[in-house]
Amino acid sequence: MTHYDIIIIGGGPAGIMAAISACHYNQKVLLIEKNKRLGKKLAGTGGGRCNVTNSGSLDDILANIPGNGRFLYSVFSQFDNHDIIQFFEENGVALKVEDHGRVFPKTDKSQTIIKALERKIKEEGASILTGTEVVSVKKYDHQFHIKTADKEMTAGKLIVTTGGKSYPSTGSTGFGYEIARHFKLSLTALEAAESPLLTDFPHKLLQGISLTDITLTYQKHSITHDLLFTHFGLSGPAALRMSSFIKGGETIYLDFLPQKEDSELLELLNTYSHKTVKNALKTLLPERVADFLAQPFPDKVKQLNSKQIQELMQQIKHFPIKVTGKMSLAKSFVTKGGLALNEIVPKTLESKKVAGLYFAGEVLDINAHTGGFNITCALCTGWVAGKQAAVRDEI
Ligand SMILES: Cc1cc2nc3c(=O)[nH]c(=O)nc-3n(C[C@H](O)[C@H](O)[C@H](O)COP(=O)(O)OP(=O)(O)OC[C@H]3O[C@@H](n4cnc5c(N)ncnc54)[C@H](O)[C@@H]3O)c2cc1C
């Protein structure tokens, strides 16, 4: 039976980074991943371009981690988003910063990131077993015993980076929670987060359109970000963020032109008074959106009476959308809930109850907005768990 200093279960961003840092601190490391390739979910982020981190300040980053961001102060003081950027640049990946601080490889290809991570793991000397599912984990004789279908190995320390329960087709089927239950560790309730919204909106007319920096409002919550109209309703960062505040059954309001004050918009409409409403709106909005909003107003702008002008303004600035529900956990981007953080040491990510057992990434009760923030959490907690497991005394 082969013995390792550290075994890591799960080859997503958290596990890969844990393997790299543990090796960096001179440990004999094995990373086990059940998919044939590492980083399957990571590859699908940012529309297949891999939104590897975010360039914001620490305050920005924390503001975008609604699920227990403050737990990560100690992690970010050891390894943060700027270290991620430096890490990739030192490993030959040219990066670029897009809107809202989102960081991508200049190639716009996830494979650039995945290949750089694979190269680095090999360079650091970690062993990797892909296409191998861990089926059980036990601890006795001061060692972890890890079983796959046909192998058993032991380790002094174990890092669990199996992800959450969203998009299980990428491999994150919740095995980490089984490990937690085996060791009698507490779990908080799992919920869907960053969920696309189901609506009764006449979306066929707008299906496939994405809008930049619109505002969605529900009660005191106002979110300005990008929005995508889909065949089922709404997706894109604005809808995913709004999903934290609603359950289904609420009416939310869409401002198609939040950059324009009412008075400014009225002035613009007056400038185009000789045009049809449709053509006037086309100067301000994408053509299909203009067609959609102008449907009830076939006339020229100058032919509208003041009540109709008010109605048109409402359509543009305060368009009501009834949300009928949210996508399920499996079809949401992120899992809220997981390993209870009051049982994890914030500085080391080691379990307070089981010596030598570490957790990193989405398996923890931490959830962030899309835009690179979850990946930042995964890479930073991964690095810290790997390092801390490496430098701490034998159990
Ligand atoms: C479509 C989509 C788009 C997203 N876009 C963004 C975005 O733009 N920005 C952002 O910040 N976040 C985004 N996310 C979320 C982000 O991808 C995850 O939060 C992140 O990948 C979590 O990393 P992780 O390493 O903790 O887990 P994962 O990436 O889920 O990796 C866990 C790994 O563990 C493996 N595993 C599980 N059980 C076992 C087992 N028993 N044996 C062996 N291996 C096992 C799995 O196969 C998997 O590869 C997106 C998610 C999805 C689904």
The ligand as a Tripos MOL2 file, in Angstrom:
@<TRIPOS>MOLECULE
LIG
   53    58     1     0     0
SMALL
NO_CHARGES

@<TRIPOS>ATOM
      1 C1        -21.5570   26.6480  -15.4980 C.3       1 LIG1
      2 C2        -20.8070   27.2580  -14.3340 C.ar      1 LIG1
      3 C3        -20.2430   28.5140  -14.4930 C.ar      1 LIG1
      4 C4        -19.5780   29.0970  -13.4100 C.ar      1 LIG1
      5 N1        -19.0490   30.3260  -13.5920 N.ar      1 LIG1
      6 C5        -18.3730   30.8950  -12.5700 C.ar      1 LIG1
      7 C6        -17.7680   32.1730  -12.7430 C.ar      1 LIG1
      8 O1        -17.8440   32.7830  -13.8040 O.2       1 LIG1
      9 N2        -17.1150   32.6840  -11.6640 N.ar      1 LIG1
     10 C7        -17.0020   32.0140  -10.4740 C.ar      1 LIG1
     11 O2        -16.3860   32.5150   -9.5370 O.2       1 LIG1
     12 N3        -17.5380   30.8000  -10.3040 N.ar      1 LIG1
     13 C8        -18.2100   30.2290  -11.3090 C.ar      1 LIG1
     14 N4        -18.7540   28.9820  -11.1360 N.ar      1 LIG1
     15 C9        -18.5270   28.2830   -9.8470 C.3       1 LIG1
     16 C10       -17.1040   27.6580   -9.7960 C.3       1 LIG1
     17 O3        -16.8400   26.9580  -10.9820 O.3       1 LIG1
     18 C11       -16.9720   26.6970   -8.5890 C.3       1 LIG1
     19 O4        -17.3000   27.4110   -7.4170 O.3       1 LIG1
     20 C12       -15.5670   26.1260   -8.4640 C.3       1 LIG1
     21 O5        -15.2620   25.3100   -9.5790 O.3       1 LIG1
     22 C13       -15.4280   25.2940   -7.1860 C.3       1 LIG1
     23 O6        -14.1550   24.7080   -7.1530 O.3       1 LIG1
     24 P1        -13.8470   23.3990   -6.2950 P.3       1 LIG1
     25 O7        -12.4460   23.0030   -6.6230 O.co2     1 LIG1
     26 O8        -14.2050   23.6460   -4.8810 O.co2     1 LIG1
     27 O9        -14.8770   22.3070   -6.8220 O.3       1 LIG1
     28 P2        -15.1110   21.6900   -8.2870 P.3       1 LIG1
     29 O10       -14.6180   22.5990   -9.3360 O.co2     1 LIG1
     30 O11       -16.5300   21.2840   -8.3120 O.co2     1 LIG1
     31 O12       -14.1790   20.3970   -8.2800 O.3       1 LIG1
     32 C14       -14.4440   19.2820   -7.4430 C.3       1 LIG1
     33 C15       -13.8160   18.0650   -8.0790 C.3       1 LIG1
     34 O13       -13.8780   16.9570   -7.1780 O.3       1 LIG1
     35 C16       -14.0830   15.7820   -7.9380 C.3       1 LIG1
     36 N5        -14.6440   14.7310   -7.0770 N.ar      1 LIG1
     37 C17       -15.8200   14.7750   -6.3980 C.ar      1 LIG1
     38 N6        -16.0080   13.6150   -5.7080 N.ar      1 LIG1
     39 C18       -14.9230   12.8410   -5.9630 C.ar      1 LIG1
     40 C19       -14.5410   11.5320   -5.5570 C.ar      1 LIG1
     41 N7        -15.3140   10.7770   -4.7460 N.pl3     1 LIG1
     42 N8        -13.3740   11.0250   -5.9980 N.ar      1 LIG1
     43 C20       -12.5730   11.7640   -6.8250 C.ar      1 LIG1
     44 N9        -12.9010   13.0010   -7.2550 N.ar      1 LIG1
     45 C21       -14.0490   13.5340   -6.8310 C.ar      1 LIG1
     46 C22       -15.0610   16.2270   -9.0140 C.3       1 LIG1
     47 O14       -15.0590   15.3480  -10.1370 O.3       1 LIG1
     48 C23       -14.5560   17.6380   -9.3400 C.3       1 LIG1
     49 O15       -13.6620   17.6510  -10.4450 O.3       1 LIG1
     50 C24       -19.4550   28.3930  -12.1870 C.ar      1 LIG1
     51 C25       -20.0250   27.1330  -12.0500 C.ar      1 LIG1
     52 C26       -20.7010   26.5620  -13.0970 C.ar      1 LIG1
     53 C27       -21.3370   25.2160  -12.9340 C.3       1 LIG1
@<TRIPOS>BOND
     1     1     2 1
     2     2     3 ar
     3     2    52 ar
     4     3     4 ar
     5     4     5 ar
     6     4    50 ar
     7     5     6 ar
     8     6     7 ar
     9     6    13 1
    10     7     8 2
    11     7     9 ar
    12     9    10 ar
    13    10    11 2
    14    10    12 ar
    15    12    13 ar
    16    13    14 ar
    17    14    15 1
    18    14    50 ar
    19    15    16 1
    20    16    17 1
    21    16    18 1
    22    18    19 1
    23    18    20 1
    24    20    21 1
    25    20    22 1
    26    22    23 1
    27    23    24 1
    28    24    25 2
    29    24    26 1
    30    24    27 1
    31    27    28 1
    32    28    29 2
    33    28    30 1
    34    28    31 1
    35    31    32 1
    36    32    33 1
    37    33    34 1
    38    33    48 1
    39    34    35 1
    40    35    36 1
    41    35    46 1
    42    36    37 ar
    43    36    45 ar
    44    37    38 ar
    45    38    39 ar
    46    39    40 ar
    47    39    45 ar
    48    40    41 1
    49    40    42 ar
    50    42    43 ar
    51    43    44 ar
    52    44    45 ar
    53    46    47 1
    54    46    48 1
    55    48    49 1
    56    50    51 ar
    57    51    52 ar
    58    52    53 1
@<TRIPOS>SUBSTRUCTURE
     1 LIG1         1 GROUP 0 **** ****
